[in-house]
């Protein structure tokens, strides 16, 4: 939840005049999204989203994010599309911040996903991975293995305030992951944050993916791990293997996993859980004064991490290990 | 800024099915409004506001608020209009709270009002007062003179933490207002919170009034005092008499003030400033844990109060005291 930047009405009207989207009739700050300020604009042509990029977003990354949305949309992935201004630019400036107007995507995110929703997500993720294969801009993942230890160092001194023994637990996990992390998996553009609040549905049908502001180049299966973490645990943090199977089998119908991806899955799930544990831990310990955002509980991801340590192979997530890969194997185009 | 209540997608779809407003395509929490949770609904028929009434609102007051909106709209005041459900009710229940769907009102609130905006507000306020005259439900003002001392008692012990000497200052003001407060002014339905964020404009034209959740019966001129406080001070808290004159003369073109209202104006302005000082002081000292709302600065209203102490008569606000009331005097219909 966030509206960090107040936009004056006259500045907004001047900004929108640079676009061919009609006259602004109303503008409402949206209480969603943590990284940026978002406004819903109603014009005499329809609804649009105005995004102001706040300081957590590197302006140098914006051509990647905005270009990726255009690239994906042109390949049939339903996602918000940046609207170009009269100068042909997707990126402008408003209230001293980089700003863009994005098409409004209908749909609602599902608070209690079912296995049917998980299957839709698995399929959409695989299609996303295929569609991103020929996207020309590259952006390394700033939140994968090499970043985790330095990130933890910024929370380490106070980690045990959050849970006794947390610091030692994370250090042991870092040792393990640094020793075992794979280096040879199919890679490409990943969403990197495909939580339920970034997937819209209308009724039972997936209507689009949003929030590409963590997207980057990394192992494709790391994205699957993040979906297993964010879609398949019940509120009591029990893993629902039916949902895991739904994601994995729907994904594989579009892009079958390689053997190395299958065997790496428990490790990738541990890494993904640690990544969210670490960022949530840092945010938990560093709530800025006057913050409008309630930090998310890091312990949820500690418990998920501990679950993944008990998983010996990908069958623990519902993957049918003895089924042969389907005949129509689609190679990941951007394997590194 | 507030979304206090999360509404699950399936509960929302069930709730909306009770209304003839089409199918919900999206729902976004709006980062505006302090008292209630507001969602912008986009359906295949258009945009609507869904309001969930939180615990600061007494459910017993909702027929007054919703009925007032209907009453005003039927008399030509542009304001949001409650949508009745298929059972003919404006009020339902969602996520355990009283809830209503309200028509979406286009327009934006003006961050830096000009004298022209102030004139529009003065005229709209007078029309509001006339339109409310025959509204049959009554609701006493819970935030006028008798409530102020008990309200202050809840902050008194810690008031000097906010500003040295604040407690003594407020106590002296309470003594003065309790001795001098008028009892015989024209009364009726007042908005009671007509700050700039509750008045929408499209371009230079006022497009409607919103947020009737403080509306009540009280002196009509107390509403004018609140507008002078909230529209006519510059960011450095200097009073802009041009803006004051704009509000007052536009108001008087619709409803001329009585002599007693004119002479009472400085006192009413002090009372209105104290009312907002006291509620802001209480909120400042009582930010709930995990609050999403940043409390507003009480000291702004202390400085406004001190300004009003220097005003000898209503000419200090720009009122033309020697001009005779215009010929077409419209009596305040609901004078108590």
Interface residues (C-beta under 8 A of the other chain):
Chain A: X1 X2 X3 X6 X8 X9 X10 X12 X24 X25 X26 X27 X28 X29 X30 X31 X32 X40 X42 X47 X104 X105 X106 X107 X108 X109 X110 X111 X112 X200 X201 X202 X290 X292 X293 X294
Chain B: X1 X2 X3 X6 X8 X9 X10 X12 X24 X25 X26 X27 X28 X29 X30 X31 X32 X40 X42 X47 X104 X105 X106 X107 X108 X109 X110 X111 X112 X200 X201 X202 X290 X292 X294
